[in-house]
């Protein structure tokens, strides 16, 4: 019986310690002042062909190339408790590392606003991890990988593979010479002028893929999907709630498997089809057959157009 009071006393002591720690942190934040700010402007030499690895607590991030053999970082943190923010930039061999620390408990108490602008050599790869915030990247010759816990991601004019992940927000990829992989837990995805394959998935939102040269895999749990191929059409396109519209180059051969559970399969004009053709399903070779293009929707029409 005596063990229970002792355990309760220990838990009470731990709770008291936590309350004192939080009170101390709040007191420190108050000393920092609501109008505090922290600025950072540093650069390190970096040869083309290197890699930037950035691990950021959060904030808006903008990355672009410039004509210098260096990585330059300009950052600003403002708001309550921003004086606790810390930025660290260093180089080891061909890799440049950037890390931010927004001050732990001061960061979430203070509600800081952080903006980071990064410039890299034209031939440089990127690996970005962010605790949350919008990300914009453009004019990069190298691979690009982005993972953020929440925010819009926009990437354009990249020569190399692109992999983009956000826990909540839209994703846009434009003018990519390479393969594109994109995942969002909630938001639309748009990929335009892709010289490679596209693999995109969203838990809630529409998908647009225009002028793609390679295979397309596209899935959404709620929204329409539109795809326009410039090369041989192939892939797997599926939505749980919305229509599908696909545009094919004239004369391309493929195996078409299209099915809807809540609409019709429509062709904008007669095609050379050999196989099973029904109002809600088509399983047929087009123009003699070729790579497989699968289209499926649980609720909506499927439209196949030829340009």
ABEGO torsion letter per residue (X at the ends): XAAAAAAAAAAAAAAAAAAAAAAAAAAAAAAAEAABBBBBBBBBBBBBGBBBBBBBAEEBBBBBBBABBBBBBBBBBBEBGAAABBBBBBBBEABBBBBBBAGEAAAAAAGBBBBBBBBBBABBBBBBBBAEEBBBBBGBBEBBBBBBAEEBBBBBGBBEBBBBBBABEBBBBBGBBEBBBBBBABEBBBBBGBBEBBBBBBABEBBBBBGBABBBBBBBABEBBBBBBABBBBEBBBBABEBBBBBBBBGBBBBBBBBBAAEBBBBABBBBBBEBBBAABBBBBBGGEEBBBBBBBABEBBBBBBX
